[in-house]
Amino acid sequence: MSLSNVFAIAGSAMNAQTIRLNTTASNLANAESVSSSVDSTYRARKPVFSVQQVQGMDSLGASVPPAGRGVQVDGIVESQAELRQEYSPDHPMADENGYVYYPNVNVVEEMADMISASRSFQINTEIMNTAKQMIQQSLSLGQ
């Protein structure tokens, strides 16, 4: 693997973590939104990632096991967990039975996910900086 591949891999990971941060921010922003029906209530969203794989060849042209070449976002799925239902007949958004519905967003879990995504983004930034320094040092060897 060349150092140039490191930039592509770390860049794809940074892109994935950005999507993860955006979905977490969306979940947190909608955590206390109220709805009068189950169908129109916001549901927590989570991104789904997978490894981008490439079949490699060695110097003799023989096939080698697939190697990861980055992170790919397969999609964003909605949580199927139960919505929070609260009896509040005086609420303007209450349904005919007096219930309002809140999203299935766990704020503590979302904050932990945000910290994890932020830290992962930071680590990939450091990886890119280290690779850049290694390239600069190898270029200065010939001087």
N, C-alpha and C positions, 0 to 999 in steps of 0.2 A: 504494500500500500504506500503510495506516495503522499507527501505532505499536502499536496493539492487536494487529495481526497478528503483529508481531515476537514478542510474548509466546507466542502459540500455536505459532509455528514453532520458537522456541528451546526451548519446553517439550517439544515432540515430539522434538526432537533430544536433549534431556537424558534423556527416557524411553528412547530408542533406545540411548544410551550406557550407561544403567544396565543394560539387558538384555545389552549387550555385556560389561560388567564382570562381571555374574553368570555368564555362560557361561564367561568366561575363568577366573573363580575356581573354577568347577566343574571345568574342565579341569585346572587346577593341583592341585586337591585330589585328583583321581583319577589323576594322572600316574604314580604308582608303584604303583597297585593291581594285584594279580596275579590271574590267572584260569587255570583249567585247560582252557578251551576257547575257540575263536575266537568262538563265538556269544555267550558271556556276558561277553566282555571289553569294558570301557568304550571308547567311541570319542569322539574329540575332537568338540566341537560348535561351530558357528559360526552367528551370527544372519545373516539375509538381510534387507536393507533396500531400500526403494524410496522414490521421491518421491511424496508425496500431491499430486496435481495437481487444479486447479480451472480450469474454463473461465471466463474473465473477460469482462466487458462494459465498453466505454468509456462516456464520458458521453453519447454519442449512441445508445447501445444496440447498437453494432456489436460483433461478437465479436472478442476479442483472443486471441493465442496463449495456451495454457495456462501458468499460473504455478505454481511450487511453493508449497505451503502447509504443508509440514512433512515429517517423516520417518515412514514407516510400517514396522512390522516385519512382514515377510511370513511369517516362520517361522524355525525353528532346524533346521539340517541337520547330520547326522553326517558326519564325514570318512570317505571311502572309502580312505584311504591304508593301506598295509600295517601290520599290527600288528607289534610287536617280539616275536620268539619267542626264547626262551632255553632252552638245554638245562641242566636242573638236576634230575636224577633224585631227589635227596635232599629236594627241597622238598615240603612237605606238599600243595601245590596242583598238583603235576606230574600231567600226564595219563599214560595207559598207556605212552606213548613217552618219558616223562621230560621233556617240555617244559612250560614255563609261558609265559603270554602277558601282555604288557604293553600298555597303551594306545598309540595312535598320537599322543600328545601331545608336541609339541616345546616344552619349557619356555622356551627362549630366545624363540621366536616368541610364546608366550603372554604373557611378560613385556613384550615390545615392544607387543603388542596392548593390554595393560592400561595401559601408560603413555600410549599414543595415545588410548584411550577416556577416561582420566582427564583428559587435557589438553583434549580436545574438550568434555567436560562443563564444565570450568572456563571455557573460552572462551564457551560458551553462557550461563553464569552472568554473565559480564562483559557480554555483549550485553544481557541482561535488565536489569542494573543501569544500563547506559548509556541504554537506552530509558526507564527509569523517571526518570532524571535529566533527560532531554530533555522528558518530559511535565511534570515539576515546574517546569522553567524556563519552558516555554511558558505554564503557568498563572500564573506570577508576572509575566509581561509586562504583564498588564492592571492591575497594581497601581500 
